[in-house]
Amino acid sequence: MNNLLYLIAAILIIGWVIGFFAYNAGSNIHILLVVALILVIFRAIQKKKIA
């Protein structure tokens, strides 16, 4: 489960970068970045609570 969150975040960030530079799809691409950042922050907070 831990690696799955990082995998999802990485896929979303890559999708955002591709969409931002290649397709200019508007604000929908930025939603992917926000979701990816939320997942990374959520994982960092969880890791601190466990340790």
Buried (B, 14 or more C-beta within 10 A) or exposed (E): EEEEBEEBBEEBBEBBEEBBEEEEEEEEBEEBBEBBBEBBEEBEEEEEEEE
